[in-house]
Amino acid sequence: MKRNLFLMGVSVLLLTSCAKQLPFLRSVTGNVNVYKTRTDLKVKKAYNPKTGLPEEDDKTEYILSPGDGNFLRYSLLNDTIKDIIRILPDVEYQGNKIVLDEESNNTDRISDYYFQYAEKDIKPYQRYLASEKLTALPVTIPFKYRFGDSKTLDNITANVSLTYAMGYRIRVNNNPYKENFIRLLLGTGIGNDKYVPKGSDGDESYEPSDHISWTVAAFGVTYEAGSRFNFGAFGGFDKMFGTRKDWVFQNKPWIGLGFGYKL
């Protein structure tokens, strides 16, 4: 009985934590201009989407404050309007100050508004980019470990391959002058592999030959450290065509190291 109550309590805490992060996660994946800051920002109300009316009568200058040691998260309205932002939840009013408060019940009222910067020039150190738009880059995966069984070919293969991958780029550091990202990628491409048919696997008289293979799908996570160069781990599966569909590694999964460079 006590164990069940404990598990229920842990489940409630996990669900509550996930629910609080959902608005930020939705913004990161759906909006290319999500920022976070530890610095107070001066703003004025600009527009209320619920009423469809501008806030022209409210001349109050508000201060967006993340509080002590916290981040305040917000998103730009779009790429063309640079000074209109929308606050993500977990904030509350304290007079004319809007402060991060994870226990606040007033988040809906505040997040309904679009705010406009009262200060025209926002310094680089005042905000950190949390995410960017969909990204794409060429990736080479020169080393793969294949999980298929072969008596002729090694499971670790080195080949020439080129994969074009797309996905999300997410910032993982807070230094405004040095950008570090991880990329979550899905790609497809071609490579050059040794061909041995299943029927000849283990036959010492059969000579493996080079043929084009297709990486049907490659899933990967790469790290970009302040430059355009990326490196990371990938997994996927390859296949050959036509009379070479009986390749010993046909559609077998693999894991490998990948390197990319954003042009």
Disulfide bonds with the S-S distance in Angstrom:
none
